[in-house]
Amino acid sequence: MTSVRPSARRRLALLLPAAAAAAALLLSGCTSNDALANQYRSGNGQNYIAGDGSVSEYAAANRGAPVAFSGKLADGTAVSSKDYAGKVLVVNFWYAGCPPCRVEAPDLESLSQKYAAQGVSFLGVNLYDSASTAASFEQDKGVTYPSVLDRDTGSVLLAFSKTVPPKATPTTLVIDEEGRVAARILGAIPDKSILDSLISDAVAGK
């Protein structure tokens, strides 16, 4: 599960210049008072290990077995892969002190709203924070979809360990209707339209 389909390469090549410009505008605006986001904008990776931003799509024949996972939301509600059976699911690994997580949160929320009517679900996986810290982040960034608190058990990260390197945060996965990983963005989302396209492909059964 390491091959990148040509369609993903083409989209990435075309969109990266636009993504850089858009990110610069975003970061100079609504994140101007966010010290960690500004650190990310400056290119200062101090105390932070990121993914390389690579985008991978996996052909249906190469997706392997469905990924089974379980965990608990901040309010103690149990959640598992069974809750999303037959649905496209977007899983985002994050934590509040992760600079690119802070930058991409509005795009994830926007796409969750866009695809809600098509039955697509979004699930965050918070790797390090307490319930109060996670809730503060979600309120500040306007995130409405739920997150698993995974710091104590690491069960969700472990379930996806063959796809998600432990230190690559953020990482975003698109899970197909059969529970298999259809696409991965390792690191910050290069451009909102790239994730949009990956979700659209999964909804279409590609």
PyMOL commands that place a pseudoatom at each C-alpha (Angstrom):
pseudoatom trace, name=CA, resn=MET, resi=1, chain=A, elem=C, hetatm=0, pos=[0.000, 0.000, 0.000]
pseudoatom trace, name=CA, resn=THR, resi=2, chain=A, elem=C, hetatm=0, pos=[2.666, 2.490, -0.971]
pseudoatom trace, name=CA, resn=SER, resi=3, chain=A, elem=C, hetatm=0, pos=[1.886, 3.249, -4.606]
pseudoatom trace, name=CA, resn=VAL, resi=4, chain=A, elem=C, hetatm=0, pos=[0.549, 6.644, -5.635]
pseudoatom trace, name=CA, resn=ARG, resi=5, chain=A, elem=C, hetatm=0, pos=[-1.900, 6.661, -8.507]
pseudoatom trace, name=CA, resn=PRO, resi=6, chain=A, elem=C, hetatm=0, pos=[-1.061, 9.046, -11.391]
pseudoatom trace, name=CA, resn=SER, resi=7, chain=A, elem=C, hetatm=0, pos=[-4.285, 10.995, -10.843]
pseudoatom trace, name=CA, resn=ALA, resi=8, chain=A, elem=C, hetatm=0, pos=[-3.125, 11.990, -7.378]
pseudoatom trace, name=CA, resn=ARG, resi=9, chain=A, elem=C, hetatm=0, pos=[0.278, 13.058, -8.697]
pseudoatom trace, name=CA, resn=ARG, resi=10, chain=A, elem=C, hetatm=0, pos=[-1.281, 15.236, -11.386]
pseudoatom trace, name=CA, resn=ARG, resi=11, chain=A, elem=C, hetatm=0, pos=[-3.666, 16.921, -8.977]
pseudoatom trace, name=CA, resn=LEU, resi=12, chain=A, elem=C, hetatm=0, pos=[-0.883, 17.546, -6.498]
pseudoatom trace, name=CA, resn=ALA, resi=13, chain=A, elem=C, hetatm=0, pos=[1.442, 19.028, -9.135]
pseudoatom trace, name=CA, resn=LEU, resi=14, chain=A, elem=C, hetatm=0, pos=[-1.257, 21.376, -10.364]
pseudoatom trace, name=CA, resn=LEU, resi=15, chain=A, elem=C, hetatm=0, pos=[-2.527, 22.422, -6.979]
pseudoatom trace, name=CA, resn=LEU, resi=16, chain=A, elem=C, hetatm=0, pos=[0.599, 22.894, -4.895]
pseudoatom trace, name=CA, resn=PRO, resi=17, chain=A, elem=C, hetatm=0, pos=[1.373, 26.441, -6.184]
pseudoatom trace, name=CA, resn=ALA, resi=18, chain=A, elem=C, hetatm=0, pos=[-2.202, 27.502, -5.508]
pseudoatom trace, name=CA, resn=ALA, resi=19, chain=A, elem=C, hetatm=0, pos=[-2.108, 25.772, -2.141]
pseudoatom trace, name=CA, resn=ALA, resi=20, chain=A, elem=C, hetatm=0, pos=[0.978, 27.697, -1.108]
pseudoatom trace, name=CA, resn=ALA, resi=21, chain=A, elem=C, hetatm=0, pos=[-0.651, 31.002, -2.001]
pseudoatom trace, name=CA, resn=ALA, resi=22, chain=A, elem=C, hetatm=0, pos=[-3.888, 30.118, -0.267]
pseudoatom trace, name=CA, resn=ALA, resi=23, chain=A, elem=C, hetatm=0, pos=[-2.079, 28.958, 2.847]
pseudoatom trace, name=CA, resn=ALA, resi=24, chain=A, elem=C, hetatm=0, pos=[-0.133, 32.192, 2.995]
pseudoatom trace, name=CA, resn=LEU, resi=25, chain=A, elem=C, hetatm=0, pos=[-3.341, 34.219, 2.829]
pseudoatom trace, name=CA, resn=LEU, resi=26, chain=A, elem=C, hetatm=0, pos=[-5.029, 32.049, 5.446]
pseudoatom trace, name=CA, resn=LEU, resi=27, chain=A, elem=C, hetatm=0, pos=[-2.131, 32.172, 7.833]
pseudoatom trace, name=CA, resn=SER, resi=28, chain=A, elem=C, hetatm=0, pos=[-1.706, 35.913, 7.518]
pseudoatom trace, name=CA, resn=GLY, resi=29, chain=A, elem=C, hetatm=0, pos=[-5.389, 36.393, 8.297]
pseudoatom trace, name=CA, resn=CYS, resi=30, chain=A, elem=C, hetatm=0, pos=[-7.415, 34.274, 10.689]
pseudoatom trace, name=CA, resn=THR, resi=31, chain=A, elem=C, hetatm=0, pos=[-4.380, 32.612, 12.259]
pseudoatom trace, name=CA, resn=SER, resi=32, chain=A, elem=C, hetatm=0, pos=[-2.457, 35.827, 12.850]
pseudoatom trace, name=CA, resn=ASN, resi=33, chain=A, elem=C, hetatm=0, pos=[-3.043, 35.555, 16.593]
pseudoatom trace, name=CA, resn=ASP, resi=34, chain=A, elem=C, hetatm=0, pos=[-2.230, 31.836, 16.748]
pseudoatom trace, name=CA, resn=ALA, resi=35, chain=A, elem=C, hetatm=0, pos=[1.411, 31.514, 17.796]
pseudoatom trace, name=CA, resn=LEU, resi=36, chain=A, elem=C, hetatm=0, pos=[1.677, 27.844, 16.807]
pseudoatom trace, name=CA, resn=ALA, resi=37, chain=A, elem=C, hetatm=0, pos=[0.118, 28.462, 13.409]
pseudoatom trace, name=CA, resn=ASN, resi=38, chain=A, elem=C, hetatm=0, pos=[2.534, 31.343, 12.889]
pseudoatom trace, name=CA, resn=GLN, resi=39, chain=A, elem=C, hetatm=0, pos=[5.397, 29.034, 13.821]
pseudoatom trace, name=CA, resn=TYR, resi=40, chain=A, elem=C, hetatm=0, pos=[4.243, 26.644, 11.114]
pseudoatom trace, name=CA, resn=ARG, resi=41, chain=A, elem=C, hetatm=0, pos=[4.006, 29.497, 8.606]
pseudoatom trace, name=CA, resn=SER, resi=42, chain=A, elem=C, hetatm=0, pos=[7.567, 30.566, 9.347]
pseudoatom trace, name=CA, resn=GLY, resi=43, chain=A, elem=C, hetatm=0, pos=[8.853, 27.074, 8.626]
pseudoatom trace, name=CA, resn=ASN, resi=44, chain=A, elem=C, hetatm=0, pos=[10.117, 26.652, 12.174]
pseudoatom trace, name=CA, resn=GLY, resi=45, chain=A, elem=C, hetatm=0, pos=[9.777, 22.962, 12.999]
pseudoatom trace, name=CA, resn=GLN, resi=46, chain=A, elem=C, hetatm=0, pos=[11.040, 23.333, 16.562]
pseudoatom trace, name=CA, resn=ASN, resi=47, chain=A, elem=C, hetatm=0, pos=[9.622, 20.641, 18.867]
pseudoatom trace, name=CA, resn=TYR, resi=48, chain=A, elem=C, hetatm=0, pos=[7.522, 19.249, 16.056]
pseudoatom trace, name=CA, resn=ILE, resi=49, chain=A, elem=C, hetatm=0, pos=[7.829, 16.281, 13.686]
pseudoatom trace, name=CA, resn=ALA, resi=50, chain=A, elem=C, hetatm=0, pos=[5.608, 16.419, 10.620]
pseudoatom trace, name=CA, resn=GLY, resi=51, chain=A, elem=C, hetatm=0, pos=[4.758, 14.197, 7.711]
pseudoatom trace, name=CA, resn=ASP, resi=52, chain=A, elem=C, hetatm=0, pos=[6.013, 15.132, 4.272]
pseudoatom trace, name=CA, resn=GLY, resi=53, chain=A, elem=C, hetatm=0, pos=[2.639, 16.162, 2.868]
pseudoatom trace, name=CA, resn=SER, resi=54, chain=A, elem=C, hetatm=0, pos=[2.556, 13.270, 0.403]
pseudoatom trace, name=CA, resn=VAL, resi=55, chain=A, elem=C, hetatm=0, pos=[-0.782, 12.221, -1.053]
pseudoatom trace, name=CA, resn=SER, resi=56, chain=A, elem=C, hetatm=0, pos=[-1.412, 8.553, -1.809]
pseudoatom trace, name=CA, resn=GLU, resi=57, chain=A, elem=C, hetatm=0, pos=[-4.411, 6.877, -3.393]
pseudoatom trace, name=CA, resn=TYR, resi=58, chain=A, elem=C, hetatm=0, pos=[-4.784, 3.115, -3.242]
pseudoatom trace, name=CA, resn=ALA, resi=59, chain=A, elem=C, hetatm=0, pos=[-6.492, 1.160, -6.003]
pseudoatom trace, name=CA, resn=ALA, resi=60, chain=A, elem=C, hetatm=0, pos=[-9.393, -0.953, -4.752]
pseudoatom trace, name=CA, resn=ALA, resi=61, chain=A, elem=C, hetatm=0, pos=[-7.498, -4.176, -5.475]
pseudoatom trace, name=CA, resn=ASN, resi=62, chain=A, elem=C, hetatm=0, pos=[-4.589, -3.021, -3.279]
pseudoatom trace, name=CA, resn=ARG, resi=63, chain=A, elem=C, hetatm=0, pos=[-6.439, -1.808, -0.197]
pseudoatom trace, name=CA, resn=GLY, resi=64, chain=A, elem=C, hetatm=0, pos=[-6.148, -4.966, 1.849]
pseudoatom trace, name=CA, resn=ALA, resi=65, chain=A, elem=C, hetatm=0, pos=[-8.452, -5.856, 4.699]
pseudoatom trace, name=CA, resn=PRO, resi=66, chain=A, elem=C, hetatm=0, pos=[-10.883, -3.494, 6.425]
pseudoatom trace, name=CA, resn=VAL, resi=67, chain=A, elem=C, hetatm=0, pos=[-9.430, -1.762, 9.473]
pseudoatom trace, name=CA, resn=ALA, resi=68, chain=A, elem=C, hetatm=0, pos=[-11.223, -2.539, 12.728]
pseudoatom trace, name=CA, resn=PHE, resi=69, chain=A, elem=C, hetatm=0, pos=[-10.846, 0.044, 15.495]
pseudoatom trace, name=CA, resn=SER, resi=70, chain=A, elem=C, hetatm=0, pos=[-12.513, 1.132, 18.703]
pseudoatom trace, name=CA, resn=GLY, resi=71, chain=A, elem=C, hetatm=0, pos=[-12.127, 3.939, 21.210]
pseudoatom trace, name=CA, resn=LYS, resi=72, chain=A, elem=C, hetatm=0, pos=[-13.968, 6.474, 23.336]
pseudoatom trace, name=CA, resn=LEU, resi=73, chain=A, elem=C, hetatm=0, pos=[-15.027, 10.023, 22.612]
pseudoatom trace, name=CA, resn=ALA, resi=74, chain=A, elem=C, hetatm=0, pos=[-14.371, 12.866, 25.035]
pseudoatom trace, name=CA, resn=ASP, resi=75, chain=A, elem=C, hetatm=0, pos=[-17.746, 12.320, 26.716]
pseudoatom trace, name=CA, resn=GLY, resi=76, chain=A, elem=C, hetatm=0, pos=[-17.008, 8.636, 27.253]
pseudoatom trace, name=CA, resn=THR, resi=77, chain=A, elem=C, hetatm=0, pos=[-19.187, 7.402, 24.395]
pseudoatom trace, name=CA, resn=ALA, resi=78, chain=A, elem=C, hetatm=0, pos=[-17.813, 4.244, 22.830]
pseudoatom trace, name=CA, resn=VAL, resi=79, chain=A, elem=C, hetatm=0, pos=[-17.147, 4.369, 19.096]
pseudoatom trace, name=CA, resn=SER, resi=80, chain=A, elem=C, hetatm=0, pos=[-15.875, 1.759, 16.660]
pseudoatom trace, name=CA, resn=SER, resi=81, chain=A, elem=C, hetatm=0, pos=[-15.451, 0.970, 12.991]
pseudoatom trace, name=CA, resn=LYS, resi=82, chain=A, elem=C, hetatm=0, pos=[-18.797, -0.860, 13.158]
pseudoatom trace, name=CA, resn=ASP, resi=83, chain=A, elem=C, hetatm=0, pos=[-20.535, 2.503, 13.592]
pseudoatom trace, name=CA, resn=TYR, resi=84, chain=A, elem=C, hetatm=0, pos=[-19.335, 3.523, 10.129]
pseudoatom trace, name=CA, resn=ALA, resi=85, chain=A, elem=C, hetatm=0, pos=[-20.027, 0.282, 8.258]
pseudoatom trace, name=CA, resn=GLY, resi=86, chain=A, elem=C, hetatm=0, pos=[-21.125, 0.961, 4.688]
pseudoatom trace, name=CA, resn=LYS, resi=87, chain=A, elem=C, hetatm=0, pos=[-20.107, 4.632, 4.879]
pseudoatom trace, name=CA, resn=VAL, resi=88, chain=A, elem=C, hetatm=0, pos=[-17.176, 6.683, 3.652]
pseudoatom trace, name=CA, resn=LEU, resi=89, chain=A, elem=C, hetatm=0, pos=[-15.210, 7.892, 6.669]
pseudoatom trace, name=CA, resn=VAL, resi=90, chain=A, elem=C, hetatm=0, pos=[-12.519, 10.573, 6.941]
pseudoatom trace, name=CA, resn=VAL, resi=91, chain=A, elem=C, hetatm=0, pos=[-10.155, 10.022, 9.880]
pseudoatom trace, name=CA, resn=ASN, resi=92, chain=A, elem=C, hetatm=0, pos=[-7.854, 12.850, 10.984]
pseudoatom trace, name=CA, resn=PHE, resi=93, chain=A, elem=C, hetatm=0, pos=[-5.070, 12.298, 13.526]
pseudoatom trace, name=CA, resn=TRP, resi=94, chain=A, elem=C, hetatm=0, pos=[-4.332, 15.491, 15.470]
pseudoatom trace, name=CA, resn=TYR, resi=95, chain=A, elem=C, hetatm=0, pos=[-3.555, 17.217, 18.755]
pseudoatom trace, name=CA, resn=ALA, resi=96, chain=A, elem=C, hetatm=0, pos=[-3.975, 20.789, 19.919]
pseudoatom trace, name=CA, resn=GLY, resi=97, chain=A, elem=C, hetatm=0, pos=[-0.272, 21.654, 20.056]
pseudoatom trace, name=CA, resn=CYS, resi=98, chain=A, elem=C, hetatm=0, pos=[0.328, 20.560, 16.439]
pseudoatom trace, name=CA, resn=PRO, resi=99, chain=A, elem=C, hetatm=0, pos=[0.794, 23.718, 14.309]
pseudoatom trace, name=CA, resn=PRO, resi=100, chain=A, elem=C, hetatm=0, pos=[-0.473, 22.338, 10.967]
pseudoatom trace, name=CA, resn=CYS, resi=101, chain=A, elem=C, hetatm=0, pos=[-3.432, 20.731, 12.758]
pseudoatom trace, name=CA, resn=ARG, resi=102, chain=A, elem=C, hetatm=0, pos=[-4.496, 24.215, 13.763]
pseudoatom trace, name=CA, resn=VAL, resi=103, chain=A, elem=C, hetatm=0, pos=[-4.202, 25.484, 10.210]
pseudoatom trace, name=CA, resn=GLU, resi=104, chain=A, elem=C, hetatm=0, pos=[-6.106, 22.666, 8.492]
pseudoatom trace, name=CA, resn=ALA, resi=105, chain=A, elem=C, hetatm=0, pos=[-8.950, 22.365, 11.032]
pseudoatom trace, name=CA, resn=PRO, resi=106, chain=A, elem=C, hetatm=0, pos=[-11.270, 24.851, 9.242]
pseudoatom trace, name=CA, resn=ASP, resi=107, chain=A, elem=C, hetatm=0, pos=[-10.869, 22.968, 5.941]
pseudoatom trace, name=CA, resn=LEU, resi=108, chain=A, elem=C, hetatm=0, pos=[-11.721, 19.657, 7.575]
pseudoatom trace, name=CA, resn=GLU, resi=109, chain=A, elem=C, hetatm=0, pos=[-14.799, 21.167, 9.201]
pseudoatom trace, name=CA, resn=SER, resi=110, chain=A, elem=C, hetatm=0, pos=[-15.885, 22.739, 5.906]
pseudoatom trace, name=CA, resn=LEU, resi=111, chain=A, elem=C, hetatm=0, pos=[-15.602, 19.422, 4.069]
pseudoatom trace, name=CA, resn=SER, resi=112, chain=A, elem=C, hetatm=0, pos=[-17.429, 17.588, 6.843]
pseudoatom trace, name=CA, resn=GLN, resi=113, chain=A, elem=C, hetatm=0, pos=[-20.343, 19.970, 6.344]
pseudoatom trace, name=CA, resn=LYS, resi=114, chain=A, elem=C, hetatm=0, pos=[-20.191, 19.664, 2.554]
pseudoatom trace, name=CA, resn=TYR, resi=115, chain=A, elem=C, hetatm=0, pos=[-20.358, 15.859, 2.531]
pseudoatom trace, name=CA, resn=ALA, resi=116, chain=A, elem=C, hetatm=0, pos=[-22.713, 15.294, 5.468]
pseudoatom trace, name=CA, resn=ALA, resi=117, chain=A, elem=C, hetatm=0, pos=[-25.727, 15.041, 3.154]
pseudoatom trace, name=CA, resn=GLN, resi=118, chain=A, elem=C, hetatm=0, pos=[-23.937, 12.298, 1.202]
pseudoatom trace, name=CA, resn=GLY, resi=119, chain=A, elem=C, hetatm=0, pos=[-23.510, 10.192, 4.309]
pseudoatom trace, name=CA, resn=VAL, resi=120, chain=A, elem=C, hetatm=0, pos=[-19.775, 10.843, 4.738]
pseudoatom trace, name=CA, resn=SER, resi=121, chain=A, elem=C, hetatm=0, pos=[-18.617, 10.891, 8.366]
pseudoatom trace, name=CA, resn=PHE, resi=122, chain=A, elem=C, hetatm=0, pos=[-15.584, 12.589, 9.894]
pseudoatom trace, name=CA, resn=LEU, resi=123, chain=A, elem=C, hetatm=0, pos=[-13.770, 11.344, 12.991]
pseudoatom trace, name=CA, resn=GLY, resi=124, chain=A, elem=C, hetatm=0, pos=[-10.828, 12.973, 14.705]
pseudoatom trace, name=CA, resn=VAL, resi=125, chain=A, elem=C, hetatm=0, pos=[-8.273, 10.952, 16.654]
pseudoatom trace, name=CA, resn=ASN, resi=126, chain=A, elem=C, hetatm=0, pos=[-6.617, 13.087, 19.312]
pseudoatom trace, name=CA, resn=LEU, resi=127, chain=A, elem=C, hetatm=0, pos=[-3.295, 11.538, 20.177]
pseudoatom trace, name=CA, resn=TYR, resi=128, chain=A, elem=C, hetatm=0, pos=[-2.096, 13.464, 23.243]
pseudoatom trace, name=CA, resn=ASP, resi=129, chain=A, elem=C, hetatm=0, pos=[-4.639, 15.837, 24.807]
pseudoatom trace, name=CA, resn=SER, resi=130, chain=A, elem=C, hetatm=0, pos=[-6.973, 15.749, 27.779]
pseudoatom trace, name=CA, resn=ALA, resi=131, chain=A, elem=C, hetatm=0, pos=[-10.695, 16.083, 27.182]
pseudoatom trace, name=CA, resn=SER, resi=132, chain=A, elem=C, hetatm=0, pos=[-10.668, 19.752, 28.223]
pseudoatom trace, name=CA, resn=THR, resi=133, chain=A, elem=C, hetatm=0, pos=[-7.756, 20.650, 25.938]
pseudoatom trace, name=CA, resn=ALA, resi=134, chain=A, elem=C, hetatm=0, pos=[-9.353, 18.874, 22.994]
pseudoatom trace, name=CA, resn=ALA, resi=135, chain=A, elem=C, hetatm=0, pos=[-12.690, 20.577, 23.656]
pseudoatom trace, name=CA, resn=SER, resi=136, chain=A, elem=C, hetatm=0, pos=[-11.046, 24.003, 23.842]
pseudoatom trace, name=CA, resn=PHE, resi=137, chain=A, elem=C, hetatm=0, pos=[-9.360, 23.437, 20.481]
pseudoatom trace, name=CA, resn=GLU, resi=138, chain=A, elem=C, hetatm=0, pos=[-12.602, 22.280, 18.866]
pseudoatom trace, name=CA, resn=GLN, resi=139, chain=A, elem=C, hetatm=0, pos=[-14.504, 25.274, 20.185]
pseudoatom trace, name=CA, resn=ASP, resi=140, chain=A, elem=C, hetatm=0, pos=[-11.809, 27.702, 19.068]
pseudoatom trace, name=CA, resn=LYS, resi=141, chain=A, elem=C, hetatm=0, pos=[-11.610, 26.217, 15.566]
pseudoatom trace, name=CA, resn=GLY, resi=142, chain=A, elem=C, hetatm=0, pos=[-15.337, 25.566, 15.169]
pseudoatom trace, name=CA, resn=VAL, resi=143, chain=A, elem=C, hetatm=0, pos=[-14.934, 21.796, 14.775]
pseudoatom trace, name=CA, resn=THR, resi=144, chain=A, elem=C, hetatm=0, pos=[-18.264, 20.001, 15.173]
pseudoatom trace, name=CA, resn=TYR, resi=145, chain=A, elem=C, hetatm=0, pos=[-17.428, 16.378, 14.310]
pseudoatom trace, name=CA, resn=PRO, resi=146, chain=A, elem=C, hetatm=0, pos=[-16.326, 14.089, 17.182]
pseudoatom trace, name=CA, resn=SER, resi=147, chain=A, elem=C, hetatm=0, pos=[-12.859, 12.956, 18.179]
pseudoatom trace, name=CA, resn=VAL, resi=148, chain=A, elem=C, hetatm=0, pos=[-11.593, 9.869, 19.934]
pseudoatom trace, name=CA, resn=LEU, resi=149, chain=A, elem=C, hetatm=0, pos=[-9.230, 10.559, 22.829]
pseudoatom trace, name=CA, resn=ASP, resi=150, chain=A, elem=C, hetatm=0, pos=[-6.476, 8.063, 22.070]
pseudoatom trace, name=CA, resn=ARG, resi=151, chain=A, elem=C, hetatm=0, pos=[-3.635, 9.111, 24.369]
pseudoatom trace, name=CA, resn=ASP, resi=152, chain=A, elem=C, hetatm=0, pos=[-4.214, 6.529, 27.098]
pseudoatom trace, name=CA, resn=THR, resi=153, chain=A, elem=C, hetatm=0, pos=[-4.733, 3.409, 25.012]
pseudoatom trace, name=CA, resn=GLY, resi=154, chain=A, elem=C, hetatm=0, pos=[-3.439, 4.325, 21.556]
pseudoatom trace, name=CA, resn=SER, resi=155, chain=A, elem=C, hetatm=0, pos=[-5.884, 1.765, 20.243]
pseudoatom trace, name=CA, resn=VAL, resi=156, chain=A, elem=C, hetatm=0, pos=[-7.015, 3.654, 17.149]
pseudoatom trace, name=CA, resn=LEU, resi=157, chain=A, elem=C, hetatm=0, pos=[-3.474, 4.623, 16.155]
pseudoatom trace, name=CA, resn=LEU, resi=158, chain=A, elem=C, hetatm=0, pos=[-2.427, 1.011, 16.638]
pseudoatom trace, name=CA, resn=ALA, resi=159, chain=A, elem=C, hetatm=0, pos=[-5.255, -0.204, 14.427]
pseudoatom trace, name=CA, resn=PHE, resi=160, chain=A, elem=C, hetatm=0, pos=[-4.023, 2.013, 11.600]
pseudoatom trace, name=CA, resn=SER, resi=161, chain=A, elem=C, hetatm=0, pos=[-0.307, 1.526, 12.347]
pseudoatom trace, name=CA, resn=LYS, resi=162, chain=A, elem=C, hetatm=0, pos=[0.442, -0.050, 8.970]
pseudoatom trace, name=CA, resn=THR, resi=163, chain=A, elem=C, hetatm=0, pos=[-0.837, 3.114, 7.290]
pseudoatom trace, name=CA, resn=VAL, resi=164, chain=A, elem=C, hetatm=0, pos=[-0.090, 5.906, 9.777]
pseudoatom trace, name=CA, resn=PRO, resi=165, chain=A, elem=C, hetatm=0, pos=[3.498, 6.426, 10.973]
pseudoatom trace, name=CA, resn=PRO, resi=166, chain=A, elem=C, hetatm=0, pos=[3.300, 7.148, 14.736]
pseudoatom trace, name=CA, resn=LYS, resi=167, chain=A, elem=C, hetatm=0, pos=[5.043, 10.540, 14.537]
pseudoatom trace, name=CA, resn=ALA, resi=168, chain=A, elem=C, hetatm=0, pos=[3.364, 11.868, 11.394]
pseudoatom trace, name=CA, resn=THR, resi=169, chain=A, elem=C, hetatm=0, pos=[0.820, 14.325, 12.729]
pseudoatom trace, name=CA, resn=PRO, resi=170, chain=A, elem=C, hetatm=0, pos=[-1.459, 15.377, 11.226]
pseudoatom trace, name=CA, resn=THR, resi=171, chain=A, elem=C, hetatm=0, pos=[-2.384, 12.481, 8.983]
pseudoatom trace, name=CA, resn=THR, resi=172, chain=A, elem=C, hetatm=0, pos=[-5.722, 12.232, 7.203]
pseudoatom trace, name=CA, resn=LEU, resi=173, chain=A, elem=C, hetatm=0, pos=[-7.201, 8.993, 5.881]
pseudoatom trace, name=CA, resn=VAL, resi=174, chain=A, elem=C, hetatm=0, pos=[-10.169, 8.403, 3.593]
pseudoatom trace, name=CA, resn=ILE, resi=175, chain=A, elem=C, hetatm=0, pos=[-11.826, 5.083, 4.396]
pseudoatom trace, name=CA, resn=ASP, resi=176, chain=A, elem=C, hetatm=0, pos=[-14.031, 3.461, 1.770]
pseudoatom trace, name=CA, resn=GLU, resi=177, chain=A, elem=C, hetatm=0, pos=[-17.463, 1.913, 2.349]
pseudoatom trace, name=CA, resn=GLU, resi=178, chain=A, elem=C, hetatm=0, pos=[-15.843, -1.458, 3.052]
pseudoatom trace, name=CA, resn=GLY, resi=179, chain=A, elem=C, hetatm=0, pos=[-13.697, -0.029, 5.850]
pseudoatom trace, name=CA, resn=ARG, resi=180, chain=A, elem=C, hetatm=0, pos=[-10.455, -0.030, 3.851]
pseudoatom trace, name=CA, resn=VAL, resi=181, chain=A, elem=C, hetatm=0, pos=[-7.981, 2.839, 3.507]
pseudoatom trace, name=CA, resn=ALA, resi=182, chain=A, elem=C, hetatm=0, pos=[-8.615, 4.387, 0.087]
pseudoatom trace, name=CA, resn=ALA, resi=183, chain=A, elem=C, hetatm=0, pos=[-6.317, 7.403, 0.420]
pseudoatom trace, name=CA, resn=ARG, resi=184, chain=A, elem=C, hetatm=0, pos=[-3.843, 9.005, 2.794]
pseudoatom trace, name=CA, resn=ILE, resi=185, chain=A, elem=C, hetatm=0, pos=[-2.422, 12.480, 3.279]
pseudoatom trace, name=CA, resn=LEU, resi=186, chain=A, elem=C, hetatm=0, pos=[0.722, 12.145, 5.353]
pseudoatom trace, name=CA, resn=GLY, resi=187, chain=A, elem=C, hetatm=0, pos=[1.149, 15.516, 7.022]
pseudoatom trace, name=CA, resn=ALA, resi=188, chain=A, elem=C, hetatm=0, pos=[-0.793, 18.723, 6.518]
pseudoatom trace, name=CA, resn=ILE, resi=189, chain=A, elem=C, hetatm=0, pos=[-3.441, 18.835, 3.793]
pseudoatom trace, name=CA, resn=PRO, resi=190, chain=A, elem=C, hetatm=0, pos=[-1.632, 20.481, 0.822]
pseudoatom trace, name=CA, resn=ASP, resi=191, chain=A, elem=C, hetatm=0, pos=[-4.868, 21.986, -0.453]
pseudoatom trace, name=CA, resn=LYS, resi=192, chain=A, elem=C, hetatm=0, pos=[-8.507, 21.619, 0.537]
pseudoatom trace, name=CA, resn=SER, resi=193, chain=A, elem=C, hetatm=0, pos=[-9.454, 20.676, -3.030]
pseudoatom trace, name=CA, resn=ILE, resi=194, chain=A, elem=C, hetatm=0, pos=[-7.148, 17.646, -2.923]
pseudoatom trace, name=CA, resn=LEU, resi=195, chain=A, elem=C, hetatm=0, pos=[-8.935, 16.132, 0.058]
pseudoatom trace, name=CA, resn=ASP, resi=196, chain=A, elem=C, hetatm=0, pos=[-12.236, 17.142, -1.518]
pseudoatom trace, name=CA, resn=SER, resi=197, chain=A, elem=C, hetatm=0, pos=[-11.323, 15.141, -4.627]
pseudoatom trace, name=CA, resn=LEU, resi=198, chain=A, elem=C, hetatm=0, pos=[-10.216, 12.114, -2.597]
pseudoatom trace, name=CA, resn=ILE, resi=199, chain=A, elem=C, hetatm=0, pos=[-13.502, 12.083, -0.700]
pseudoatom trace, name=CA, resn=SER, resi=200, chain=A, elem=C, hetatm=0, pos=[-15.468, 12.509, -3.917]
pseudoatom trace, name=CA, resn=ASP, resi=201, chain=A, elem=C, hetatm=0, pos=[-13.660, 9.526, -5.445]
pseudoatom trace, name=CA, resn=ALA, resi=202, chain=A, elem=C, hetatm=0, pos=[-14.485, 7.375, -2.410]
pseudoatom trace, name=CA, resn=VAL, resi=203, chain=A, elem=C, hetatm=0, pos=[-18.148, 8.405, -2.520]
pseudoatom trace, name=CA, resn=ALA, resi=204, chain=A, elem=C, hetatm=0, pos=[-18.204, 7.428, -6.203]
pseudoatom trace, name=CA, resn=GLY, resi=205, chain=A, elem=C, hetatm=0, pos=[-16.765, 4.015, -5.326]
pseudoatom trace, name=CA, resn=LYS, resi=206, chain=A, elem=C, hetatm=0, pos=[-13.434, 4.622, -7.036]
for i in range(1, 206): cmd.bond("trace and resi %d" % i, "trace and resi %d" % (i + 1))
show_as sticks, trace
zoom trace
